[in-house]
Amino acid sequence: MNEPDENGWSHIHQCAFRGFVKSLERFVENDRDLLELETADDLRQTPFLLAISSGLQDTVACLIDMGAKTNVTNSQNHGAVEICAIKEFISLLRYLISRDLSNLPVWKNLLKMMSSDLEEEAEAAGKCLRTLTDRSEELGINPDWRTFYDNGGVPTVVKVAKNTMQDYAKIPAFQTLLNIIEMPEVKDQLVSSGGVPAFVKLLKSTNTFAVQLSAQIIKDVAEVPAYAETVSQNQAVPNLLKVLQTVHDPEVLIPVVEAVGTIALASPKLRSAVGSAQGMVQSLVSLFDTNNHPGLLLALTNAVSQIVEGDKANQNAFVAEGITQHIVSVVMNQIRNKDIQASAVEAIHKLADSNKQTQKDLLDKGAERLLMQMLKKNRAEALQEKTAMALWALAGDNIDEKREMAGGIGVQMLIEFVNSMSENLHYIGSEGLGVLAQGPLNQQSVIAQANGIHPLVRLMKSNKESIVLSVIKTLRHLCVGVGKVPHERNQNTISQSRGIKFLIALMVHSANEVVQVEAAFTLGCVSLGNKDILEEIFQNADFSYVRILKMLYAREPLVRMLAGSALAAFAYNNLQQQKEIAEQGGVRFSCFVPFLQSDDEYFRCCAAYQVVILARIIPDEEQAKSSAAGIKLLVDLLQDSRSEEVQALAADCVASLTHTRAGVAAAIVAINAVDHLCQMLLSEAEQVRGTAAIALGYLSHDHKGERLILQRCRTDPYLMKVIRYYTKRIRLAPTFTEGWQHYRKVGLPPIPEGRPSLVRRRSQRDDARPITILSFEESSTARGSNSHEDGETSSRSSRATNHHESLHNSRLSLTSQRSQMSRVSLVHTGEEG
């Protein structure tokens, strides 16, 4: 029975190999030595190894239960684990793992086999380990990753990567590593065991699949910012670039592009390094030309976003290489693939962010028009959010560009943003409504009619400070127009929406001083000229001017400056509130001196306006001197500032001051403000033109101001076109209008060509923005809904103008021979309006 046949096998060997379990049991019962009887052939295998080589789990289990040795090997030094690996008996390997046999460590044996110098063994073991660690859709990462890791699997893979065997045999080991690389411990051990230089070196492999997997591993490691630096130090960027330039297989290029983007995303330093790598930007852009592979397009658009984010040099480099047209084309052509389209939209956002040069290029290539169409047609919130963010980035910092962008989006959609679930849309909705509520042609009433105030008030409860700050400012703009003309309907709506309560709560309880002071400033504007709201504010026990006065001594300069603006808003044309402020502590001129002497024109302008408004209650400086200093600074800014924002703000301050105290308008006129304001009417910026026109409209009620404005308009009739275009909501002095009609009858010179357009169209993107100047009749209707306001707005403007006229007859005359400062110093001999 035990004698071998011609192949060297005995009966027990045949039973073990063929799975005759009962026969095996009888043989062993009769002679236990047969359990370890080796074949008489070249392999010298025991029954256990023969059962293993057949993949018969029942037979293997029977032999193990009968006490067969499991750690035996054949003449090739292959044991049970090695035989299973070569034959890819995964189920049997799992069974052996489940038996947890102390003398048969499956994982260690597989790892030892994978590190073999023989390609066949290394590949076979790698394939088994890959399958044993495969991810599942239900569980995600395989729970056995920990066993692989604890048995030294990661250093073993690194050892395989460094091995001199053929790269094809290494591939299963790399795939095994990719199965578990998402775990932080795996990345840590990979880096500490020297894996980064090994995989960077493999980027030079002639086996493109090995290159693909190495790039994927590098990308995953680089997701940890600290390790991205290590990857870069090991020359990953130039090696990845070489692959981009030499390989054309999209499946290989995808992880390479992703690796480049991930490295760049790790830090500003690495973004700069990636962008400045010679040929990198050109190679990435060229891939848009030669590939339509969806996966590669997605990787490319993502990489562009990652490389240009917050890096102007990289933004400019991509635009210079022609990326704009490619990105716009992807947005336009990938309508069915929303992931690619959304990624391309985000790339536009990142390219345009805080960069005027790239914004212009994107606008010139039609990005805005395309995005606007997407925004109107697509209601999926995720894509809508990315599209809105891209459009807002294209608008840049310029207030006129923002206003046009917000106008393109539309009031109704901006309100939908505010009502959405997205915090990014909340911010853009608030900012968009805020810019539309500002300026000479604001849409305060349009927003009110669209019920835009209630959702804004609700957003003051947001957990995001940036949103809260934006909403506070937007509500302020909705309540007060150029020249401090209040919008009573919006003020009352805010009150009815419990906005006053929320603003006071923010002023008192916010942990951020900027939020506190912005809320106080907005409270001043919401209550400006509105006795009922002032009463509501003072009925709240938490409100006190003491809180605002304390902010005048805050550490942060912005807080101190805004505290002055808040007090000025409450004190504007209100003697009673000035008295309250004085009684609760008052203000000192020394609080404003640092701002009046600041190099920051914005601070200087705000402080100059504040000292004029608060001059009566500043005890440590003469009223006339503080007012003179403020007015002189404002007029100097009209003349000297090159900032459109500051010019518009100074003109707004002048417009506001012209209807405060008697003599102020005369003092402003006396120091040549009319000339400077008339010059501002030629500005390309609508905000500057409009505020200057409104300021001149108020100054037309001063005798000398009226005469000087008429003289300038007679010389250049275009100036009158601008004034009339922007002053539809205020009433010009009747004598001024009569004087102009007289000049028209006498005859006027022609308007020179090349003057700034009063109506801007988005389709015209050149610097000059040439548009035909409207006639008087055309200008009265050209603005459509923008120039129209309801009866309430007209009545507000009329009240402000009537008040201005009532002051006109009581203003002081100033002698033309006195110096400018002497003239201004007489302002405060008048009474409060």
Secondary structure, 3 states (H helix, E strand, C coil): CCCCCCCCCCHHHHHHHHCCHHHHHHHHHHCHHHHHCCCCCCCCCCHHHHHHHHCCHHHHHHHHHCCCCCCCCCCCCCCHHHHHHHHCCHHHHHHHHHHCCCCCCHHHHHHHHHCCCCHHHHHHHHHHHHHHCCCECCCECCCCHHHHHHCCHHHHHHHHHHCCCCHHHHHHHHHHHHHHCCCHHHHHHHHHCCHHHHHHHHHHCCCHHHHHHHHHHHHHHHCCHHHHHHHHHCCHHHHHHHHHHHCCCHHHHHHHHHHHHHHHHCCHHHHHHHHHCCCHHHHHHHHHHHCCCHHHHHHHHHHHHHHHCCCHHHHHHHHHCCHHHHHHHHHHHCCCCHHHHHHHHHHHHHHHCCCHHHHHHHHHCCHHHHHHHHHHHCCCHHHHHHHHHHHHHHHCCCHHHHHHHHHHHCHHHHHHHHHCCCHHHHHHHHHHHHHHCCCCCCCHHHHHHCCCHHHHHHHCCCCCHHHHHHHHHHHHHHHECCCCCECHHHHHHHHHCCHHHHHHHHHHHCCCHHHHHHHHHHHHHHCCCCHHHHHHHHHCCCCCHHHHHHHCCCCCHHHHHHHHHHHHHHHCCCHHHHHHHHHCCCCCHHHCHHHHCCCCHHHHHHHHHHHHHCHHHCCCCCHHHHHHHHHHHHHHHHHHCCCHHHHHHHHHHHHHHCCCCCCHHHHHHHCCHHHHHHHHCCCCCHHHHHHHHHHHHHHCCCHHHHHHHHHHHHHCHHHHHHHHHHCCCCCCCHHHHHHHHHHHHHCCCCCCCCCCCCCCCCCCCCCCCCCCCCCHHHHCCCCHHHCCCCHHHHHHHHHHHHHHHHHHCCCCCCCCCCCHHHHHHCHHHCCCC
